[in-house]
Amino acid sequence: MTKGVYLAEALCAGALFGTASVFIRFLPMLDAPTIGFYRLAIAAAFLAAVNYVLFKPSRSELLSYLRYSVPLGILLGLHFIFFISAVKNTTVLNATVLVNTTPVFATVIGLALFSIRPTLVALAGLPISLAGTFLIALSTASLAPGNLSGDLEALAAAVLWALYLNLGRPLREKVPLPVLMPFIYMVAAGVMLLAIYASGNHVNVPELSQFKFLVALALLPTALGHTLHFSSLKGLTPFQAAATALLEPIVASSLAALLFLEVPHPVFVVGAIAVLIGIFLISKEITS
């Protein structure tokens, strides 16, 4: 496939990420860690079933690729844990802005560990997109001061996601995607489950009316969105893939306006335009 196709995958993934907050709005009775666990577990089960029906990998093949998925699954599970905790311990503004610094960390890690050097055009697009993300968060969150521990947790979530993308890129080249992804989600769900019980909590059982929203959350932004995002690493750098995920707040706010009549603040429009300009500059490097 051409780089344009991988860019399309990443952009679709960024848009699908934006549906997550809409589905979560329909799950007010479930706590965030429980939602995170079901989201990952259902996605793992769905992709494992698809993998078995369509590709029928042998047991030896599955076992040979399992070891590749463990570190990525741990990183993904820890990312979810730290971000969920950050949302609880700091303002939405701080958590949103800080976790969206992932492209910065992805650039630094890619340069330090894999000698991936972005062009000047891409580097110009990065601060524009990050400024737009800040404006979007500013338009939808209070200006109450954050909590230092929560802010650090959001930064940790960004670093973990950046590591996930950088370590996942070489694996995308050698391990079949349908085999790898179910294991990643399975390990991540296990990490989430261990964290829930280690903190003295337990996994709540959803009501039947809630289950359809959990399935939608697991299939669209997770099984499809995260898988497309990971797949795009075959043609994009981790920095480029991370930048396309900045579409998430634009799509989420737009859907909230349509479904819940939450009209965005004018500052949101300015921020959304800045994010799109930044992504355009980064995309220009990919397609040129």
Secondary structure as the mmCIF struct_conf table of DSSP 4:
data_model
#
loop_
_struct_conf.conf_type_id
_struct_conf.id
_struct_conf.beg_label_comp_id
_struct_conf.beg_label_asym_id
_struct_conf.beg_label_seq_id
_struct_conf.end_label_comp_id
_struct_conf.end_label_asym_id
_struct_conf.end_label_seq_id
HELX_RH_AL_P HELX_RH_AL_P1 LYS A 3 PHE A 17
TURN_TY1_P TURN_TY1_P1 GLY A 18 THR A 19
HELX_RH_AL_P HELX_RH_AL_P2 ALA A 20 ARG A 25
TURN_TY1_P TURN_TY1_P2 PHE A 26 PHE A 26
TURN_TY1_P TURN_TY1_P3 PRO A 28 MET A 29
BEND BEND1 LEU A 30 LEU A 30
HELX_RH_AL_P HELX_RH_AL_P3 ALA A 32 LEU A 54
TURN_TY1_P TURN_TY1_P4 PHE A 55 PHE A 55
HELX_RH_AL_P HELX_RH_AL_P4 ARG A 59 ASN A 89
BEND BEND2 THR A 90 THR A 90
HELX_RH_AL_P HELX_RH_AL_P5 VAL A 92 VAL A 99
TURN_TY1_P TURN_TY1_P5 ASN A 100 THR A 101
HELX_RH_AL_P HELX_RH_AL_P6 THR A 102 PHE A 114
HELX_RH_AL_P HELX_RH_AL_P7 LEU A 120 THR A 140
BEND BEND3 ALA A 141 ALA A 141
HELX_RH_AL_P HELX_RH_AL_P8 LEU A 148 LYS A 174
BEND BEND4 VAL A 175 VAL A 175
HELX_RH_AL_P HELX_RH_AL_P9 LEU A 177 ALA A 198
TURN_TY1_P TURN_TY1_P6 SER A 199 GLY A 200
HELX_LH_PP_P HELX_LH_PP_P1 VAL A 203 GLU A 207
HELX_RH_AL_P HELX_RH_AL_P10 LEU A 208 LEU A 217
HELX_RH_PI_P HELX_RH_PI_P1 ALA A 218 HIS A 226
HELX_RH_AL_P HELX_RH_AL_P11 THR A 227 SER A 231
HELX_RH_3T_P HELX_RH_3T_P1 SER A 232 LYS A 234
TURN_TY1_P TURN_TY1_P7 GLY A 235 GLY A 235
BEND BEND5 LEU A 236 LEU A 236
HELX_RH_AL_P HELX_RH_AL_P12 PRO A 238 THR A 244
HELX_RH_3T_P HELX_RH_3T_P2 ALA A 245 LEU A 247
HELX_RH_AL_P HELX_RH_AL_P13 GLU A 248 PHE A 260
HELX_LH_PP_P HELX_LH_PP_P2 VAL A 263 HIS A 265
HELX_RH_AL_P HELX_RH_AL_P14 PRO A 266 THR A 287
#
